[in-house]
Amino acid sequence: MPDISTPHISKDWREDFIIAMRTQDASGEQIGDALATVDAHCAESGESAEEAFGDPTTYATTLVPEPAAGSGFGASFLVGVLMGLLGLLIVPRAVDDWVTRTPFTVTIGDVVALAVVLGLTSVVMALPRRVLPWLAKVKYSVAGLLGVALMAVLVLAMLFLTDVVAEFSWLVALVIGVGLLVASVTSTWRDLSTLIHRL
């Protein structure tokens, strides 16, 4: 945490503000300057930080400029990760179907699970400056419960919504799965390499 005295800012507001700024890759200098400004205003006006600047997470998003294109993990990185997850789901099932000589099937549960994952990914991609700071503030116990609830929804959907909506060769599924894994590695490695070279 930035080494700056802020006697006129409550501990909770300060900590939430720092977390929100850190999540947006703000530097220690930026955070320190912002806290000094808030503390000075509160000292002069007699207002609390909450009264003067509102929610710390929302206020933090107004201070850090949008990152330049290619400066961090963008949409291509998230899409690459998603492709990797799909590949990891498809390949083992395709291999199992190969061993048992059965066709690869897609059920309603698979479609529902995919829709949930795509929906959550889209929300994070569309509102990263709101979602990521909020996730950073969530307590580990709450985050764990949310993770368990999500996994439960996905597992239950795939276990009970078993009506088949599509059916094709295990070889086709295997080729698709391996292709997704290769594309995932290529995409995420490109983004990682770009970020490393910028550091």
Rosetta blueprint (number, residue, H / E / L):
1 M L
2 P L
3 D L
4 I L
5 S L
6 T L
7 P L
8 H L
9 I L
10 S L
11 K H
12 D H
13 W H
14 R H
15 E H
16 D H
17 F H
18 I H
19 I H
20 A H
21 M H
22 R H
23 T H
24 Q L
25 D L
26 A L
27 S L
28 G H
29 E H
30 Q H
31 I H
32 G H
33 D H
34 A H
35 L H
36 A H
37 T H
38 V H
39 D H
40 A H
41 H H
42 C H
43 A H
44 E H
45 S H
46 G L
47 E L
48 S L
49 A H
50 E H
51 E H
52 A H
53 F H
54 G L
55 D L
56 P H
57 T H
58 T H
59 Y H
60 A H
61 T H
62 T H
63 L H
64 V L
65 P L
66 E L
67 P L
68 A L
69 A L
70 G L
71 S L
72 G L
73 F L
74 G L
75 A H
76 S H
77 F H
78 L H
79 V H
80 G H
81 V H
82 L H
83 M H
84 G H
85 L H
86 L H
87 G H
88 L H
89 L H
90 I H
91 V H
92 P H
93 R H
94 A H
95 V H
96 D H
97 D H
98 W H
99 V H
100 T H
101 R L
102 T L
103 P L
104 F E
105 T E
106 V E
107 T E
108 I H
109 G H
110 D H
111 V H
112 V H
113 A H
114 L H
115 A H
116 V H
117 V H
118 L H
119 G H
120 L H
121 T H
122 S H
123 V H
124 V H
125 M H
126 A H
127 L L
128 P H
129 R H
130 R H
131 V H
132 L H
133 P H
134 W H
135 L H
136 A H
137 K H
138 V L
139 K L
140 Y H
141 S H
142 V H
143 A H
144 G H
145 L H
146 L H
147 G H
148 V H
149 A H
150 L H
151 M H
152 A H
153 V H
154 L H
155 V H
156 L H
157 A H
158 M H
159 L H
160 F H
161 L L
162 T L
163 D L
164 V E
165 V E
166 A E
167 E E
168 F E
169 S L
170 W H
171 L H
172 V H
173 A H
174 L H
175 V H
176 I H
177 G H
178 V H
179 G H
180 L H
181 L H
182 V H
183 A H
184 S H
185 V H
186 T H
187 S H
188 T H
189 W H
190 R H
191 D H
192 L H
193 S H
194 T H
195 L H
196 I H
197 H H
198 R H
199 L L
